[in-house]
């Protein structure tokens, strides 16, 4: 795969505030990468540099091999901000046709984009009549029209209902399969968990984690939880033998290191105590994010 986003040792200052410190990150064609971080961590600043709105004080950043902010880079990238606003008197179709023209795409592509986001029937209504969720869908339509090579999404599911969020991520997965590199920022960690191939975490302007969720789980050393539900009142025996904590009198939750998971499961399988069900729960994205965003055992706290 080819690198669509290449960020190398990028730094940015605003007066005395160091918004980004030596950030390096690459996103390949077809990848979906979640960029996480608390408010003020540097996500928006990094997006603004990628879009060419501001310049970095140090390092390099390229979009499809072109310098960020150049005409060629701008043609390759599309952006959906967290808060979208469109002229109320224009129809949805007119808005997306305008963006298609600006991107050098065919105006006819607007209809396809509107259909992809579920706005085909409302395409000829004025934007002033759209609900918040519909405006968010319209924002996504303007972002995907013209098949962008790079797609930046900032809180893209804001205002969408659960069904629409599922449809949104299916659409993003389809774009990735066609080669679009997707970098998205969201606080909806549970919905990202199974949908992002990689997770990158910013803390106080520094990139403190970057990799597949499984690799970050292992690196953080967070425990896997095994929840055992007993039959015939065997929870007390299971608790006595394996430890953990009792839940509702009938279940026991055992926390163990990742490498201990299989031995514990084997011992449970061989245990004489009656076991009705076993649920294995690896560390969640929320737990991994909290570990890295709080600065636990990361390099920046030793600098």
N, C-alpha and C positions, 0 to 999 in steps of 0.2 A: 504494500500500500504506500501511497505518497503522502507526505506531510502537507496538510492543508493549513494548519496553524503552527507556526514555529516562534516560540517566545524564549529568548536566551538572555538571562541575567538582567531582566528589565527592572529598573528602579524609577520611582517617581516621588518627587517632593512637592508639597504645597507649603511654602514658607519653611517653618520648623517641623512641620508634620511630614513624616516619611510614610507615604501611603502604600508604596510597594518597595520591597527590598530584595533585590537579586532573585527575581522570580523566573524560573525556567519551566516551560510546559510545551508539549507538542500534542497535536490532535491529528490523527490520520484520516484519510478519506474513508467514510463509512463508519467512523466511530461515534458513539454517543458518550460524552464525558460530562459528569455532574461536577460543577464548580460550587463548592460549599464554603460558608464562612459567616461569621456573625456580622451584624450591621457595623460598617466601618472597617471590615477586614481587608478591603481593597478590590472586591469583585467589580463594582461599578467602575472604578478607576481603570482596571484592566480592560473592561469592555470598551471604555471610551478611547483608550489608546488603540485597541484593535480596529475601531471604527474610524480612527483618524481625527477624532474630535480634539484630542490633546496629544502632546508629544511626551515621550519618556525622557527622563534626565540621563538615563544610562541603559545600555543593553540594546538589543535589536528585536524587532517583532515583524514578522512577515505573514502575509495571507496569500496562499497559493504561490509562494516564491516571490511575491511583490511586496515592496515596502508598505507597511500599514499606513493608510491615509492617501496613498497614490490612487490615481484614477483606475488603474487596473485592479488594485486591491478592493476598491469600493464596488467595482462591478461584480466581484466574486462573492461578496458578503451581504447577508441580509440580517436584520435585527428586529426583534420583537421586544419592546420595553415593557416594564411592569404595568405602567399606566398608559393606555392608548387613548387618543382623541382624534376625531376626524371632523371635517366640516359638516355640520348638521344638515345642510341643504343638499349635499351630494348623496347619491345612492351608493349602496355598497359596491355595485358594479363599476360606477364611475371612479370610486376611490381606488379599487384594485387595478383598473385600466390605467389610471394615472401612474401608479407605481410600476406597472409593467412597462409603460413607455419610458419612465426614468431609468429602468434597468436595461433597456434595449431589447425587451422581449415583445412578442406579438400581443396586441391588445386582446386577441381572442383567448389568450391563456388565462385571462381573468375569470372567465366562466368556469374553467376546470378547477382553478384554485378555490373559488367560492363553493363549488360542489364538493370538493375534498373536505372542506371544513363544515359542511352542513348548512350552508347559507344560500343554496341555489334558489329556493322558493322566496327568500327575502332579498334577493340580489337587487331588485329594482325599487326597493323601499328606501326612503331617505334615512341617513344614519341617525338623525334626531329621534327616530322612532325605535331604535334598537335598544335592547336591554344591555346591562353590563356584560353578561355572558356573550351576547351576540357581538358586541363591540370587540371583545377579546378574540372571538372567532374571526372577525374581520381583520384584526391585527395580524393574526396568524396567516390569513389568506394573502395579505400584502407581503408578508415575509417569505412565503414559499413560492409566490408567482415567479416564473422564470427559472425555476430549478437552480437555486443558489448552490455554489460549491461549499460555502461555509454559512452556518446558521447559528446566530447567537440568540438565546432565549433567556429573558430575565423574568422570573416568576410567571411562566407562560400559562399556567392553569388557574391563575387568579380569576375568580368570578365564574368558573365552570363547575357544573354539577358533576357528581361522581361518574355518571355514564359518559358525559362529554369528556371528562379527563381520560377515561380509558380509550375513547376514540382518538383523542389527541395523541396519546403515546403510540397508538397503532400507526397513525399518520407519520409521526416522527421516525418510527422504526422503518417504515416504507421508504422514507427519504434517505435514511442511512444506507439501506440496502442498495439504493441507486447511486451511492457514492458521496452523498452530502456529509460533511463533517459537522457534528452538532455539539455545541458547548452550551450547556444550560445551567442556570442558577435558580435554585428553588429552596424554600424552607419546608416543603412537603416531602420530608425524607422518606416516609413510608411508601409513597407512590414511586419514588425513584429507585428503591432498593432492588427491584427485579428488572429495571429498565435501563440502567446506566452500565455500560461495560467497564468504565473506570470512574473513580472518585478522586477529585483533587480538592484539598482543603487548605484554605488560606486562614492564617491567624496573624493579626497585627501586621499585615502587609507581606508576610512571608509564607511561602508554600511549605506546609509542614507534613503533607501526605499526598501521595499520588500513586495510584495503582488499582487493580481490581479489588472489589470488596473483600474477597476471600484472603488476599494477600495482606490487606490492612488489618483484618481480623486477627490473623496470625501474628503480625508484627506487634500489634497492641497487646497481645497476650490476654485478651478478654476471655472469660470462661464461657464454655458451652453449658447450657442448662438442659438437664434431662428430667422430664416430669413423668413420674410413674404412678399410674392409677391401679390400686390393688382391688382384689375381690375378697369377699368373706372376711373382712376385717384384718387384712394382712398388712395395713399401712404401718402399724407400730413395729412389726418385725423388720420391714424394709428400712424404716427410719433408723432402727437400732443398728442394723448391719451396714448401711451405706451412708448414714448421716444425712445431711441436707436439712430441709425444713418441711414441716407438715403443712398441707393445704387442705382445708375443708374436711379434715379427718380421714379422707379416703385416698389422698394423693401425697406423694413426696417429691419435692424438687431438689435434684442433686446438681451442684455446680462443679464442673471439672475442667481441667485444661484440655485443649484440643487434642493433644496426643493421648490423653487418658480416656477419651470418649469410647473407643472401641472396646478396651478392656472392661470398662464399666458396663457397657451394653451386654457383653458376653457373660459377665457375672450375673447380671439381672436375668438373662435368659436361662442360666443354669440354677438360679436360686429356687429353693423349695417353696418360698412364699408365693402365693397366687398373684399373678400380674395380669390385669385386664387390658392395659394399654400403656404404650410408651411413646412419648412425644419428645423429639430432639429439637432444641431451639438454639441455633448458633447466635453469636452476638449480632444485634441488629445494626443497621446503618446509623440509627440514632445514637446507639451506644458508642460506635466507632467514632462518629462525629464529635460527641461530647469528650471522648478521650483525647483526641487530637486538638480540638478547639480550646480546651482548657489548659493545654500546654503540658500535658503529662509526659515527662521523659522525652521531650523533643529538643532538637539541637538549639532552637532559638532561645530557650531558657538557660542555656549554658554559655551563650555568647555575651 
